[in-house]
Amino acid sequence: MSNLLIEALAYGAAALLYLVPTYIEGERTGGQWSVHRIAGLVFCFFWPLLTIVLICKAAVASPKPTFIFVDYPAPLESKTAGPPRD
């Protein structure tokens, strides 16, 4: 089998993983075929592609800067001799 066929089968399996729960959810809510239900089933074929794009962008993205908390000492007020304040 060629690599393209293996990739197509993997993509189809991923699309099926998105498609089956969407279809079952539509059946449980009455089973009526509306525009929204058909659009949801059609979009199931695009979710694997979007998942792959998200993973690739996360892998290529530069790491976020690491924040290091530095606790600088607060300057102390100098106490001068004099009458106490009330």
HTML snippet that shows the backbone in 3Dmol.js (N, CA, C, O; Angstrom):
<script src="https://3Dmol.org/build/3Dmol-min.js"></script>
<div id="view" style="width:600px;height:400px;position:relative"></div>
<script>
const pdb = `
ATOM      1  N   MET A   1       0.839  -1.179   0.000  1.00  0.00           N
ATOM      2  CA  MET A   1       0.000   0.000   0.000  1.00  0.00           C
ATOM      3  C   MET A   1       0.885   1.244   0.000  1.00  0.00           C
ATOM      4  O   MET A   1       1.942   1.291   0.629  1.00  0.00           O
ATOM      5  N   SER A   2       0.420   2.218  -0.713  1.00  0.00           N
ATOM      6  CA  SER A   2       1.207   3.446  -0.793  1.00  0.00           C
ATOM      7  C   SER A   2       0.928   4.330   0.426  1.00  0.00           C
ATOM      8  O   SER A   2      -0.058   4.155   1.142  1.00  0.00           O
ATOM      9  N   ASN A   3       1.820   5.265   0.623  1.00  0.00           N
ATOM     10  CA  ASN A   3       1.654   6.190   1.752  1.00  0.00           C
ATOM     11  C   ASN A   3       0.393   7.029   1.614  1.00  0.00           C
ATOM     12  O   ASN A   3      -0.261   7.331   2.613  1.00  0.00           O
ATOM     13  N   LEU A   4       0.045   7.408   0.397  1.00  0.00           N
ATOM     14  CA  LEU A   4      -1.145   8.216   0.170  1.00  0.00           C
ATOM     15  C   LEU A   4      -2.405   7.443   0.546  1.00  0.00           C
ATOM     16  O   LEU A   4      -3.335   8.010   1.120  1.00  0.00           O
ATOM     17  N   LEU A   5      -2.437   6.171   0.229  1.00  0.00           N
ATOM     18  CA  LEU A   5      -3.589   5.345   0.584  1.00  0.00           C
ATOM     19  C   LEU A   5      -3.698   5.184   2.102  1.00  0.00           C
ATOM     20  O   LEU A   5      -4.794   5.237   2.661  1.00  0.00           O
ATOM     21  N   ILE A   6      -2.571   4.992   2.754  1.00  0.00           N
ATOM     22  CA  ILE A   6      -2.573   4.869   4.212  1.00  0.00           C
ATOM     23  C   ILE A   6      -3.051   6.167   4.851  1.00  0.00           C
ATOM     24  O   ILE A   6      -3.839   6.140   5.795  1.00  0.00           O
ATOM     25  N   GLU A   7      -2.577   7.305   4.340  1.00  0.00           N
ATOM     26  CA  GLU A   7      -3.006   8.589   4.872  1.00  0.00           C
ATOM     27  C   GLU A   7      -4.493   8.825   4.622  1.00  0.00           C
ATOM     28  O   GLU A   7      -5.187   9.363   5.484  1.00  0.00           O
ATOM     29  N   ALA A   8      -4.984   8.431   3.454  1.00  0.00           N
ATOM     30  CA  ALA A   8      -6.414   8.578   3.145  1.00  0.00           C
ATOM     31  C   ALA A   8      -7.263   7.707   4.065  1.00  0.00           C
ATOM     32  O   ALA A   8      -8.327   8.134   4.512  1.00  0.00           O
ATOM     33  N   LEU A   9      -6.808   6.507   4.347  1.00  0.00           N
ATOM     34  CA  LEU A   9      -7.542   5.632   5.263  1.00  0.00           C
ATOM     35  C   LEU A   9      -7.535   6.193   6.682  1.00  0.00           C
ATOM     36  O   LEU A   9      -8.549   6.133   7.378  1.00  0.00           O
ATOM     37  N   ALA A  10      -6.413   6.730   7.108  1.00  0.00           N
ATOM     38  CA  ALA A  10      -6.340   7.324   8.446  1.00  0.00           C
ATOM     39  C   ALA A  10      -7.246   8.556   8.534  1.00  0.00           C
ATOM     40  O   ALA A  10      -7.931   8.759   9.536  1.00  0.00           O
ATOM     41  N   TYR A  11      -7.245   9.364   7.489  1.00  0.00           N
ATOM     42  CA  TYR A  11      -8.107  10.551   7.466  1.00  0.00           C
ATOM     43  C   TYR A  11      -9.577  10.138   7.471  1.00  0.00           C
ATOM     44  O   TYR A  11     -10.390  10.739   8.174  1.00  0.00           O
ATOM     45  N   GLY A  12      -9.915   9.125   6.697  1.00  0.00           N
ATOM     46  CA  GLY A  12     -11.292   8.628   6.667  1.00  0.00           C
ATOM     47  C   GLY A  12     -11.725   8.065   8.010  1.00  0.00           C
ATOM     48  O   GLY A  12     -12.866   8.257   8.431  1.00  0.00           O
ATOM     49  N   ALA A  13     -10.819   7.370   8.684  1.00  0.00           N
ATOM     50  CA  ALA A  13     -11.144   6.834  10.010  1.00  0.00           C
ATOM     51  C   ALA A  13     -11.369   7.971  11.007  1.00  0.00           C
ATOM     52  O   ALA A  13     -12.279   7.901  11.833  1.00  0.00           O
ATOM     53  N   ALA A  14     -10.546   9.010  10.933  1.00  0.00           N
ATOM     54  CA  ALA A  14     -10.720  10.156  11.829  1.00  0.00           C
ATOM     55  C   ALA A  14     -12.033  10.875  11.523  1.00  0.00           C
ATOM     56  O   ALA A  14     -12.742  11.284  12.442  1.00  0.00           O
ATOM     57  N   ALA A  15     -12.359  11.032  10.244  1.00  0.00           N
ATOM     58  CA  ALA A  15     -13.621  11.672   9.871  1.00  0.00           C
ATOM     59  C   ALA A  15     -14.804  10.838  10.365  1.00  0.00           C
ATOM     60  O   ALA A  15     -15.815  11.383  10.807  1.00  0.00           O
ATOM     61  N   LEU A  16     -14.670   9.525  10.288  1.00  0.00           N
ATOM     62  CA  LEU A  16     -15.733   8.644  10.775  1.00  0.00           C
ATOM     63  C   LEU A  16     -15.901   8.759  12.286  1.00  0.00           C
ATOM     64  O   LEU A  16     -17.015   8.663  12.799  1.00  0.00           O
ATOM     65  N   LEU A  17     -14.796   8.965  12.995  1.00  0.00           N
ATOM     66  CA  LEU A  17     -14.876   9.160  14.446  1.00  0.00           C
ATOM     67  C   LEU A  17     -15.654  10.434  14.797  1.00  0.00           C
ATOM     68  O   LEU A  17     -16.315  10.486  15.834  1.00  0.00           O
ATOM     69  N   TYR A  18     -15.582  11.442  13.955  1.00  0.00           N
ATOM     70  CA  TYR A  18     -16.359  12.657  14.171  1.00  0.00           C
ATOM     71  C   TYR A  18     -17.792  12.494  13.662  1.00  0.00           C
ATOM     72  O   TYR A  18     -18.723  13.062  14.233  1.00  0.00           O
ATOM     73  N   LEU A  19     -17.967  11.730  12.603  1.00  0.00           N
ATOM     74  CA  LEU A  19     -19.259  11.604  11.939  1.00  0.00           C
ATOM     75  C   LEU A  19     -20.254  10.774  12.738  1.00  0.00           C
ATOM     76  O   LEU A  19     -21.417  11.161  12.847  1.00  0.00           O
ATOM     77  N   VAL A  20     -19.836   9.660  13.293  1.00  0.00           N
ATOM     78  CA  VAL A  20     -20.750   8.747  13.988  1.00  0.00           C
ATOM     79  C   VAL A  20     -21.416   9.415  15.193  1.00  0.00           C
ATOM     80  O   VAL A  20     -22.641   9.366  15.296  1.00  0.00           O
ATOM     81  N   PRO A  21     -20.665  10.035  16.111  1.00  0.00           N
ATOM     82  CA  PRO A  21     -21.355  10.683  17.242  1.00  0.00           C
ATOM     83  C   PRO A  21     -22.296  11.813  16.805  1.00  0.00           C
ATOM     84  O   PRO A  21     -23.336  12.031  17.426  1.00  0.00           O
ATOM     85  N   THR A  22     -21.930  12.524  15.746  1.00  0.00           N
ATOM     86  CA  THR A  22     -22.783  13.601  15.258  1.00  0.00           C
ATOM     87  C   THR A  22     -24.085  13.035  14.707  1.00  0.00           C
ATOM     88  O   THR A  22     -25.157  13.595  14.939  1.00  0.00           O
ATOM     89  N   TYR A  23     -23.996  11.934  13.984  1.00  0.00           N
ATOM     90  CA  TYR A  23     -25.194  11.297  13.440  1.00  0.00           C
ATOM     91  C   TYR A  23     -26.081  10.763  14.569  1.00  0.00           C
ATOM     92  O   TYR A  23     -27.298  10.943  14.543  1.00  0.00           O
ATOM     93  N   ILE A  24     -25.473  10.110  15.552  1.00  0.00           N
ATOM     94  CA  ILE A  24     -26.233   9.558  16.674  1.00  0.00           C
ATOM     95  C   ILE A  24     -26.906  10.679  17.464  1.00  0.00           C
ATOM     96  O   ILE A  24     -28.051  10.532  17.893  1.00  0.00           O
ATOM     97  N   GLU A  25     -26.219  11.776  17.655  1.00  0.00           N
ATOM     98  CA  GLU A  25     -26.806  12.910  18.366  1.00  0.00           C
ATOM     99  C   GLU A  25     -28.019  13.449  17.607  1.00  0.00           C
ATOM    100  O   GLU A  25     -29.032  13.797  18.213  1.00  0.00           O
ATOM    101  N   GLY A  26     -27.911  13.517  16.289  1.00  0.00           N
ATOM    102  CA  GLY A  26     -29.046  13.976  15.487  1.00  0.00           C
ATOM    103  C   GLY A  26     -30.232  13.034  15.578  1.00  0.00           C
ATOM    104  O   GLY A  26     -31.377  13.485  15.586  1.00  0.00           O
ATOM    105  N   GLU A  27     -29.980  11.737  15.645  1.00  0.00           N
ATOM    106  CA  GLU A  27     -31.060  10.761  15.781  1.00  0.00           C
ATOM    107  C   GLU A  27     -31.729  10.868  17.149  1.00  0.00           C
ATOM    108  O   GLU A  27     -32.945  10.711  17.259  1.00  0.00           O
ATOM    109  N   ARG A  28     -30.954  11.131  18.178  1.00  0.00           N
ATOM    110  CA  ARG A  28     -31.514  11.223  19.533  1.00  0.00           C
ATOM    111  C   ARG A  28     -32.367  12.472  19.724  1.00  0.00           C
ATOM    112  O   ARG A  28     -33.267  12.488  20.564  1.00  0.00           O
ATOM    113  N   THR A  29     -32.091  13.501  18.960  1.00  0.00           N
ATOM    114  CA  THR A  29     -32.844  14.749  19.109  1.00  0.00           C
ATOM    115  C   THR A  29     -34.049  14.819  18.190  1.00  0.00           C
ATOM    116  O   THR A  29     -34.623  15.894  18.013  1.00  0.00           O
ATOM    117  N   GLY A  30     -34.439  13.717  17.611  1.00  0.00           N
ATOM    118  CA  GLY A  30     -35.651  13.708  16.791  1.00  0.00           C
ATOM    119  C   GLY A  30     -35.450  13.138  15.406  1.00  0.00           C
ATOM    120  O   GLY A  30     -36.409  12.681  14.784  1.00  0.00           O
ATOM    121  N   GLY A  31     -34.247  13.152  14.915  1.00  0.00           N
ATOM    122  CA  GLY A  31     -33.943  12.549  13.617  1.00  0.00           C
ATOM    123  C   GLY A  31     -34.416  13.325  12.412  1.00  0.00           C
ATOM    124  O   GLY A  31     -34.422  12.784  11.307  1.00  0.00           O
ATOM    125  N   GLN A  32     -34.818  14.584  12.581  1.00  0.00           N
ATOM    126  CA  GLN A  32     -35.254  15.373  11.438  1.00  0.00           C
ATOM    127  C   GLN A  32     -34.038  15.912  10.693  1.00  0.00           C
ATOM    128  O   GLN A  32     -33.067  16.358  11.303  1.00  0.00           O
ATOM    129  N   TRP A  33     -34.107  15.865   9.379  1.00  0.00           N
ATOM    130  CA  TRP A  33     -32.987  16.312   8.557  1.00  0.00           C
ATOM    131  C   TRP A  33     -33.170  17.791   8.239  1.00  0.00           C
ATOM    132  O   TRP A  33     -33.926  18.157   7.339  1.00  0.00           O
ATOM    133  N   SER A  34     -32.474  18.623   8.983  1.00  0.00           N
ATOM    134  CA  SER A  34     -32.521  20.061   8.747  1.00  0.00           C
ATOM    135  C   SER A  34     -31.205  20.497   8.099  1.00  0.00           C
ATOM    136  O   SER A  34     -30.269  19.711   7.950  1.00  0.00           O
ATOM    137  N   VAL A  35     -31.170  21.742   7.729  1.00  0.00           N
ATOM    138  CA  VAL A  35     -29.953  22.293   7.125  1.00  0.00           C
ATOM    139  C   VAL A  35     -28.795  22.229   8.122  1.00  0.00           C
ATOM    140  O   VAL A  35     -27.658  21.947   7.745  1.00  0.00           O
ATOM    141  N   HIS A  36     -29.093  22.492   9.395  1.00  0.00           N
ATOM    142  CA  HIS A  36     -28.045  22.490  10.416  1.00  0.00           C
ATOM    143  C   HIS A  36     -27.485  21.087  10.640  1.00  0.00           C
ATOM    144  O   HIS A  36     -26.284  20.920  10.857  1.00  0.00           O
ATOM    145  N   ARG A  37     -28.351  20.090  10.588  1.00  0.00           N
ATOM    146  CA  ARG A  37     -27.867  18.721  10.786  1.00  0.00           C
ATOM    147  C   ARG A  37     -27.002  18.280   9.611  1.00  0.00           C
ATOM    148  O   ARG A  37     -25.958  17.658   9.808  1.00  0.00           O
ATOM    149  N   ILE A  38     -27.421  18.592   8.415  1.00  0.00           N
ATOM    150  CA  ILE A  38     -26.630  18.233   7.226  1.00  0.00           C
ATOM    151  C   ILE A  38     -25.297  18.975   7.231  1.00  0.00           C
ATOM    152  O   ILE A  38     -24.263  18.393   6.904  1.00  0.00           O
ATOM    153  N   ALA A  39     -25.314  20.254   7.598  1.00  0.00           N
ATOM    154  CA  ALA A  39     -24.064  21.027   7.663  1.00  0.00           C
ATOM    155  C   ALA A  39     -23.129  20.433   8.710  1.00  0.00           C
ATOM    156  O   ALA A  39     -21.920  20.359   8.489  1.00  0.00           O
ATOM    157  N   GLY A  40     -23.678  20.009   9.850  1.00  0.00           N
ATOM    158  CA  GLY A  40     -22.851  19.389  10.877  1.00  0.00           C
ATOM    159  C   GLY A  40     -22.196  18.114  10.394  1.00  0.00           C
ATOM    160  O   GLY A  40     -21.035  17.852  10.707  1.00  0.00           O
ATOM    161  N   LEU A  41     -22.936  17.315   9.629  1.00  0.00           N
ATOM    162  CA  LEU A  41     -22.364  16.080   9.087  1.00  0.00           C
ATOM    163  C   LEU A  41     -21.309  16.367   8.017  1.00  0.00           C
ATOM    164  O   LEU A  41     -20.306  15.659   7.921  1.00  0.00           O
ATOM    165  N   VAL A  42     -21.538  17.398   7.224  1.00  0.00           N
ATOM    166  CA  VAL A  42     -20.547  17.770   6.198  1.00  0.00           C
ATOM    167  C   VAL A  42     -19.276  18.289   6.853  1.00  0.00           C
ATOM    168  O   VAL A  42     -18.172  17.974   6.411  1.00  0.00           O
ATOM    169  N   PHE A  43     -19.432  19.088   7.910  1.00  0.00           N
ATOM    170  CA  PHE A  43     -18.264  19.632   8.599  1.00  0.00           C
ATOM    171  C   PHE A  43     -17.430  18.552   9.270  1.00  0.00           C
ATOM    172  O   PHE A  43     -16.253  18.771   9.556  1.00  0.00           O
ATOM    173  N   CYS A  44     -18.018  17.398   9.524  1.00  0.00           N
ATOM    174  CA  CYS A  44     -17.258  16.298  10.127  1.00  0.00           C
ATOM    175  C   CYS A  44     -16.103  15.852   9.233  1.00  0.00           C
ATOM    176  O   CYS A  44     -15.132  15.272   9.719  1.00  0.00           O
ATOM    177  N   PHE A  45     -16.202  16.117   7.937  1.00  0.00           N
ATOM    178  CA  PHE A  45     -15.116  15.748   7.031  1.00  0.00           C
ATOM    179  C   PHE A  45     -13.961  16.740   7.095  1.00  0.00           C
ATOM    180  O   PHE A  45     -12.859  16.441   6.635  1.00  0.00           O
ATOM    181  N   PHE A  46     -14.209  17.933   7.669  1.00  0.00           N
ATOM    182  CA  PHE A  46     -13.160  18.949   7.761  1.00  0.00           C
ATOM    183  C   PHE A  46     -12.477  18.975   9.117  1.00  0.00           C
ATOM    184  O   PHE A  46     -11.371  19.505   9.225  1.00  0.00           O
ATOM    185  N   TRP A  47     -13.093  18.423  10.158  1.00  0.00           N
ATOM    186  CA  TRP A  47     -12.495  18.458  11.496  1.00  0.00           C
ATOM    187  C   TRP A  47     -11.133  17.770  11.559  1.00  0.00           C
ATOM    188  O   TRP A  47     -10.235  18.296  12.217  1.00  0.00           O
ATOM    189  N   PRO A  48     -10.932  16.622  10.910  1.00  0.00           N
ATOM    190  CA  PRO A  48      -9.578  16.034  10.970  1.00  0.00           C
ATOM    191  C   PRO A  48      -8.519  16.956  10.376  1.00  0.00           C
ATOM    192  O   PRO A  48      -7.402  17.031  10.886  1.00  0.00           O
ATOM    193  N   LEU A  49      -8.865  17.653   9.307  1.00  0.00           N
ATOM    194  CA  LEU A  49      -7.914  18.586   8.695  1.00  0.00           C
ATOM    195  C   LEU A  49      -7.598  19.727   9.655  1.00  0.00           C
ATOM    196  O   LEU A  49      -6.437  20.112   9.798  1.00  0.00           O
ATOM    197  N   LEU A  50      -8.612  20.267  10.308  1.00  0.00           N
ATOM    198  CA  LEU A  50      -8.384  21.344  11.264  1.00  0.00           C
ATOM    199  C   LEU A  50      -7.573  20.862  12.463  1.00  0.00           C
ATOM    200  O   LEU A  50      -6.761  21.613  13.004  1.00  0.00           O
ATOM    201  N   THR A  51      -7.785  19.622  12.880  1.00  0.00           N
ATOM    202  CA  THR A  51      -7.011  19.056  13.984  1.00  0.00           C
ATOM    203  C   THR A  51      -5.543  18.949  13.601  1.00  0.00           C
ATOM    204  O   THR A  51      -4.664  19.273  14.400  1.00  0.00           O
ATOM    205  N   ILE A  52      -5.278  18.499  12.390  1.00  0.00           N
ATOM    206  CA  ILE A  52      -3.901  18.372  11.907  1.00  0.00           C
ATOM    207  C   ILE A  52      -3.242  19.750  11.828  1.00  0.00           C
ATOM    208  O   ILE A  52      -2.085  19.910  12.219  1.00  0.00           O
ATOM    209  N   VAL A  53      -3.973  20.740  11.325  1.00  0.00           N
ATOM    210  CA  VAL A  53      -3.425  22.100  11.233  1.00  0.00           C
ATOM    211  C   VAL A  53      -3.101  22.639  12.623  1.00  0.00           C
ATOM    212  O   VAL A  53      -2.054  23.257  12.815  1.00  0.00           O
ATOM    213  N   LEU A  54      -3.984  22.414  13.591  1.00  0.00           N
ATOM    214  CA  LEU A  54      -3.749  22.874  14.951  1.00  0.00           C
ATOM    215  C   LEU A  54      -2.510  22.230  15.554  1.00  0.00           C
ATOM    216  O   LEU A  54      -1.709  22.910  16.196  1.00  0.00           O
ATOM    217  N   ILE A  55      -2.344  20.936  15.357  1.00  0.00           N
ATOM    218  CA  ILE A  55      -1.176  20.232  15.889  1.00  0.00           C
ATOM    219  C   ILE A  55       0.105  20.750  15.232  1.00  0.00           C
ATOM    220  O   ILE A  55       1.108  20.955  15.914  1.00  0.00           O
ATOM    221  N   CYS A  56       0.078  20.962  13.928  1.00  0.00           N
ATOM    222  CA  CYS A  56       1.267  21.464  13.222  1.00  0.00           C
ATOM    223  C   CYS A  56       1.625  22.881  13.667  1.00  0.00           C
ATOM    224  O   CYS A  56       2.798  23.193  13.873  1.00  0.00           O
ATOM    225  N   LYS A  57       0.611  23.737  13.815  1.00  0.00           N
ATOM    226  CA  LYS A  57       0.894  25.102  14.260  1.00  0.00           C
ATOM    227  C   LYS A  57       1.443  25.116  15.678  1.00  0.00           C
ATOM    228  O   LYS A  57       2.315  25.927  15.991  1.00  0.00           O
ATOM    229  N   ALA A  58       0.953  24.238  16.538  1.00  0.00           N
ATOM    230  CA  ALA A  58       1.460  24.180  17.907  1.00  0.00           C
ATOM    231  C   ALA A  58       2.895  23.665  17.937  1.00  0.00           C
ATOM    232  O   ALA A  58       3.695  24.092  18.770  1.00  0.00           O
ATOM    233  N   ALA A  59       3.221  22.748  17.031  1.00  0.00           N
ATOM    234  CA  ALA A  59       4.575  22.198  17.003  1.00  0.00           C
ATOM    235  C   ALA A  59       5.577  23.202  16.455  1.00  0.00           C
ATOM    236  O   ALA A  59       6.735  23.207  16.875  1.00  0.00           O
ATOM    237  N   VAL A  60       5.155  24.048  15.530  1.00  0.00           N
ATOM    238  CA  VAL A  60       6.056  24.994  14.885  1.00  0.00           C
ATOM    239  C   VAL A  60       6.163  26.301  15.668  1.00  0.00           C
ATOM    240  O   VAL A  60       7.165  27.008  15.559  1.00  0.00           O
ATOM    241  N   ALA A  61       5.150  26.624  16.447  1.00  0.00           N
ATOM    242  CA  ALA A  61       5.107  27.904  17.153  1.00  0.00           C
ATOM    243  C   ALA A  61       6.292  28.038  18.106  1.00  0.00           C
ATOM    244  O   ALA A  61       6.756  27.068  18.706  1.00  0.00           O
ATOM    245  N   SER A  62       6.755  29.267  18.217  1.00  0.00           N
ATOM    246  CA  SER A  62       7.867  29.515  19.132  1.00  0.00           C
ATOM    247  C   SER A  62       7.362  29.397  20.560  1.00  0.00           C
ATOM    248  O   SER A  62       6.217  29.739  20.853  1.00  0.00           O
ATOM    249  N   PRO A  63       8.205  28.919  21.428  1.00  0.00           N
ATOM    250  CA  PRO A  63       7.757  28.775  22.818  1.00  0.00           C
ATOM    251  C   PRO A  63       7.509  30.141  23.447  1.00  0.00           C
ATOM    252  O   PRO A  63       8.167  31.129  23.120  1.00  0.00           O
ATOM    253  N   LYS A  64       6.565  30.165  24.336  1.00  0.00           N
ATOM    254  CA  LYS A  64       6.266  31.415  25.026  1.00  0.00           C
ATOM    255  C   LYS A  64       7.400  31.741  25.987  1.00  0.00           C
ATOM    256  O   LYS A  64       8.069  30.843  26.498  1.00  0.00           O
ATOM    257  N   PRO A  65       7.610  33.019  26.229  1.00  0.00           N
ATOM    258  CA  PRO A  65       8.684  33.381  27.163  1.00  0.00           C
ATOM    259  C   PRO A  65       8.367  32.861  28.562  1.00  0.00           C
ATOM    260  O   PRO A  65       7.212  32.824  28.987  1.00  0.00           O
ATOM    261  N   THR A  66       9.402  32.470  29.246  1.00  0.00           N
ATOM    262  CA  THR A  66       9.253  31.984  30.606  1.00  0.00           C
ATOM    263  C   THR A  66       9.335  33.172  31.551  1.00  0.00           C
ATOM    264  O   THR A  66      10.285  33.954  31.527  1.00  0.00           O
ATOM    265  N   PHE A  67       8.333  33.279  32.363  1.00  0.00           N
ATOM    266  CA  PHE A  67       8.320  34.362  33.327  1.00  0.00           C
ATOM    267  C   PHE A  67       8.973  33.877  34.611  1.00  0.00           C
ATOM    268  O   PHE A  67       8.617  32.831  35.153  1.00  0.00           O
ATOM    269  N   ILE A  68       9.924  34.649  35.081  1.00  0.00           N
ATOM    270  CA  ILE A  68      10.619  34.310  36.316  1.00  0.00           C
ATOM    271  C   ILE A  68      10.235  35.358  37.342  1.00  0.00           C
ATOM    272  O   ILE A  68      10.450  36.554  37.145  1.00  0.00           O
ATOM    273  N   PHE A  69       9.671  34.897  38.422  1.00  0.00           N
ATOM    274  CA  PHE A  69       9.259  35.805  39.474  1.00  0.00           C
ATOM    275  C   PHE A  69      10.466  36.160  40.319  1.00  0.00           C
ATOM    276  O   PHE A  69      11.107  35.293  40.914  1.00  0.00           O
ATOM    277  N   VAL A  70      10.761  37.433  40.360  1.00  0.00           N
ATOM    278  CA  VAL A  70      11.878  37.908  41.173  1.00  0.00           C
ATOM    279  C   VAL A  70      11.292  38.808  42.238  1.00  0.00           C
ATOM    280  O   VAL A  70      10.597  39.780  41.940  1.00  0.00           O
ATOM    281  N   ASP A  71      11.576  38.478  43.459  1.00  0.00           N
ATOM    282  CA  ASP A  71      11.061  39.258  44.574  1.00  0.00           C
ATOM    283  C   ASP A  71      12.153  40.219  45.039  1.00  0.00           C
ATOM    284  O   ASP A  71      13.008  39.875  45.854  1.00  0.00           O
ATOM    285  N   TYR A  72      12.095  41.424  44.497  1.00  0.00           N
ATOM    286  CA  TYR A  72      13.075  42.418  44.888  1.00  0.00           C
ATOM    287  C   TYR A  72      12.736  42.914  46.298  1.00  0.00           C
ATOM    288  O   TYR A  72      11.561  43.089  46.622  1.00  0.00           O
ATOM    289  N   PRO A  73      13.740  43.138  47.127  1.00  0.00           N
ATOM    290  CA  PRO A  73      13.441  43.616  48.478  1.00  0.00           C
ATOM    291  C   PRO A  73      12.900  45.044  48.426  1.00  0.00           C
ATOM    292  O   PRO A  73      13.399  45.894  47.688  1.00  0.00           O
ATOM    293  N   ALA A  74      11.877  45.275  49.222  1.00  0.00           N
ATOM    294  CA  ALA A  74      11.287  46.605  49.276  1.00  0.00           C
ATOM    295  C   ALA A  74      12.205  47.520  50.085  1.00  0.00           C
ATOM    296  O   ALA A  74      12.753  47.097  51.103  1.00  0.00           O
ATOM    297  N   PRO A  75      12.376  48.743  49.653  1.00  0.00           N
ATOM    298  CA  PRO A  75      13.239  49.652  50.429  1.00  0.00           C
ATOM    299  C   PRO A  75      12.575  49.971  51.773  1.00  0.00           C
ATOM    300  O   PRO A  75      11.376  50.238  51.848  1.00  0.00           O
ATOM    301  N   LEU A  76      13.372  49.936  52.801  1.00  0.00           N
ATOM    302  CA  LEU A  76      12.876  50.220  54.139  1.00  0.00           C
ATOM    303  C   LEU A  76      12.863  51.716  54.369  1.00  0.00           C
ATOM    304  O   LEU A  76      13.748  52.449  53.927  1.00  0.00           O
ATOM    305  N   GLU A  77      11.835  52.144  55.071  1.00  0.00           N
ATOM    306  CA  GLU A  77      11.769  53.561  55.399  1.00  0.00           C
ATOM    307  C   GLU A  77      12.775  53.841  56.517  1.00  0.00           C
ATOM    308  O   GLU A  77      12.887  53.082  57.479  1.00  0.00           O
ATOM    309  N   SER A  78      13.473  54.906  56.371  1.00  0.00           N
ATOM    310  CA  SER A  78      14.426  55.249  57.431  1.00  0.00           C
ATOM    311  C   SER A  78      13.659  55.900  58.575  1.00  0.00           C
ATOM    312  O   SER A  78      12.811  56.768  58.369  1.00  0.00           O
ATOM    313  N   LYS A  79      13.969  55.472  59.737  1.00  0.00           N
ATOM    314  CA  LYS A  79      13.297  56.023  60.914  1.00  0.00           C
ATOM    315  C   LYS A  79      14.157  57.167  61.449  1.00  0.00           C
ATOM    316  O   LYS A  79      15.319  56.980  61.811  1.00  0.00           O
ATOM    317  N   THR A  80      13.575  58.309  61.488  1.00  0.00           N
ATOM    318  CA  THR A  80      14.304  59.461  62.009  1.00  0.00           C
ATOM    319  C   THR A  80      13.844  59.739  63.429  1.00  0.00           C
ATOM    320  O   THR A  80      12.702  59.461  63.793  1.00  0.00           O
ATOM    321  N   ALA A  81      14.728  60.279  64.204  1.00  0.00           N
ATOM    322  CA  ALA A  81      14.381  60.620  65.576  1.00  0.00           C
ATOM    323  C   ALA A  81      13.468  61.822  65.586  1.00  0.00           C
ATOM    324  O   ALA A  81      13.720  62.805  64.890  1.00  0.00           O
ATOM    325  N   GLY A  82      12.447  61.754  66.342  1.00  0.00           N
ATOM    326  CA  GLY A  82      11.507  62.876  66.413  1.00  0.00           C
ATOM    327  C   GLY A  82      10.272  62.452  67.164  1.00  0.00           C
ATOM    328  O   GLY A  82      10.174  61.315  67.626  1.00  0.00           O
ATOM    329  N   PRO A  83       9.341  63.352  67.287  1.00  0.00           N
ATOM    330  CA  PRO A  83       8.125  63.019  68.018  1.00  0.00           C
ATOM    331  C   PRO A  83       7.298  61.984  67.244  1.00  0.00           C
ATOM    332  O   PRO A  83       7.245  62.024  66.014  1.00  0.00           O
ATOM    333  N   PRO A  84       6.665  61.073  67.957  1.00  0.00           N
ATOM    334  CA  PRO A  84       5.832  60.069  67.276  1.00  0.00           C
ATOM    335  C   PRO A  84       4.606  60.711  66.639  1.00  0.00           C
ATOM    336  O   PRO A  84       4.050  61.679  67.156  1.00  0.00           O
ATOM    337  N   ARG A  85       4.212  60.165  65.536  1.00  0.00           N
ATOM    338  CA  ARG A  85       3.025  60.658  64.855  1.00  0.00           C
ATOM    339  C   ARG A  85       1.793  59.972  65.398  1.00  0.00           C
ATOM    340  O   ARG A  85       1.823  58.784  65.719  1.00  0.00           O
ATOM    341  N   ASP A  86       0.695  60.733  65.502  1.00  0.00           N
ATOM    342  CA  ASP A  86      -0.564  60.147  65.997  1.00  0.00           C
ATOM    343  C   ASP A  86      -1.475  59.803  64.888  1.00  0.00           C
ATOM    344  O   ASP A  86      -2.575  59.302  65.124  1.00  0.00           O
TER     345      ASP A  86
END
`;
const viewer = $3Dmol.createViewer("view");
viewer.addModel(pdb, "pdb");
viewer.setStyle({}, {cartoon: {color: "spectrum"}});
viewer.zoomTo();
viewer.render();
</script>
